[in-house]
Amino acid sequence: MAKQLLLFLGIFLSVYAHASLDTVKLDGPNDIRIVKYLKEFQDCDGTLGIEGVVAKLNSGQFQSMQEAHVVNKGITSCSHWFALSIQNISTLREHYLWNFYNDGIKFTLYELDSTGTKVIKKRSISHTTPLNERDQPLRCISFDIPLESQQAKTFLLKTEIFGRQTLYFPTDISTRADIYKYELHRTFLLGRYYGFFIFACIFSLLIYFILRKRFYANLFGYVFCLLCFSLTEYLHDVYLIPASLYYYWSKVPKLVFLALSLYFNTKIFQTFTKNHEFLPKFDRWLTLSSKIALANTAVYLILYNIPLLPTAPQQLIQFIFINYLTFQTLFLFCNICYSIYRKTPYIFHYSVGNSLLFLSVLLYMINSLNIYEIQQYIEPGNIIFAYSFEIVYLMTLFTINYKKEMDHLLDNIKSEEKRSKYLAAELIVIQEKERIRIARDIHDGIGNWLNALRLFLSKEQLKEQAKINENIQGLNNEFRRLLHDIAPQQMEGQNLFENISRVVSLYDQHLHISCQLIGNPLIIKSDLAINALRIVQELLSNIVKHAQANNVQITLSIDENSLVLQVEDDGTGILPKSAPHTIKNMGIESIRSRVEYHNGKLDMDNTPEGLITNIIIPL
């Protein structure tokens, strides 16, 4: 009789305890905050099985929870159990989804029978579960709960954290259609940010390859790590990472991406504010601490993925890693504050660009540590918006700064070009003066001696006088030609045609030359007139020496836009057939230099009849 009484009492207490659960009454799509309907129990020993947990539930040892947007237990190493009763009060059969939005947590759902004493179904999912193995192909962890009209079900939910130390997850329940609609809107909103991050990655990488500036390599690393963190934080990586790689991707903790983001952000700060120049001692210490943080990240990632490592050492390693990252962050913050005090270049802009990020990270830590619950002020999240603002601000500012530097560099280049042109012009003037001096010395010296010799021979009436006079006259003519080559008389624009005619007459004994001079030579400057004459002289000299030609056609045309020179001969042409810029002949090198000095264009082409040279110099 006593045993029957105890059995009846046990059944009564279990039914009473089960009935004491606040039931979430669902009438189709809804936005009910379900946290206040949950009952909670902590298993810190980890020795309690499902039967023991059910007994705890039925004995009334589960505690009520306060109304909130999320389940937030702060830093914990316990397994947390949550009990929930759900009833479909709509007139239709509905498929409800119980959803959980966070990574690093394994959720195990136990469905109890109508008496609340026996488990009839068990399901386990975490963010590492591939999309095709989930109840629903959604980014969030979702358990499908079909309910007939007026049907009620009771569930036990076990949460186990891994790769993190805080238990924090938003949760809701609604119909499958309603959740799909919400997920579509959420994904579309986040897709804009992901698209921006991907664009920033590609842009930074291309700029790095073009400019070879390390800043853009660090910016690429920073934006890429932010993209990886955001994909993991908002659980969209399961959509974008191929299924064959997703298992390995899910083994990288979100904390690693944060650590790498901090490393690259530190590098950007050092480069952007020229920390090595204005605060060299701080910069050296900051570089050293960044390298240590990077090494710690690698060690943490390796140890985190050792399957046989017990949970306690993993948590200790993670604790040390988090504390060092906190130290690194504080050290960077102190460096920023000291840079503001010293008013180093661009520190104000860097601080403005990172202000929202600092605030968002602070709010994130306050929420994660369960110090105070703060809602998201900007959809889809404070941190991702702050990241976007920082990247846009810094990239815009660096682009403006780079444009200023490039403008300054271009001004310097233009100044150097002007100086180079001035020196080149001065060099031509000096060369012409030197040629005049040499010509004068030859005329006054050697020329006088030759004239005296001719007169002397004429007076003495020596034998072979006619032949001697002929040779001496030929020498004198050659001497005059050389003098004119060295220094043409009064070389100004108005004398260009006259001097070209004189040059042609000197070469007429070797070649049959047809010369056409068209236009107004008065509109060109003296340096162009000198170079045009030298080009004609050099072309004729090359034809005589190398071309074995008989006939030459010269056409020089000058109008208000350009000077055009065309020279055709019936010689052997250029051997081998090459473009003029590949020929190393000294004469052609001289012609090319003079043409390029005036920003002109030189073309030399072999024809069936010989060689044609075209020169166009803009005025």
VENLIN-V321795 format. One record per helix or strand of 2 or more residues. SS is the DSSP state (h for helix, s for strand). FROM is the first residue (numbers start at 1). LEN is the number of residues. If there is no record, write none. Layout:
# VENLIN-V321795
ss = <SS,SS>
from = <FROM,FROM>
len = <LEN,LEN>
This chain:
# VENLIN-V321795
ss = <h,s,h,s,h,s,s,s,s,s,s,h,s,s,s,h,h,h,h,h,h,h,h,h,h,h,h,s,h,h,s,s,h,h,s,s>
from = <2,23,35,39,50,63,70,79,94,105,119,131,141,152,166,176,214,237,243,254,275,280,311,347,382,465,493,512,521,526,551,562,580,586,601,611>
len = <18,4,3,5,9,2,6,10,8,8,7,3,7,10,10,36,20,4,7,19,4,25,32,22,79,22,15,8,3,22,8,8,3,12,6,8>
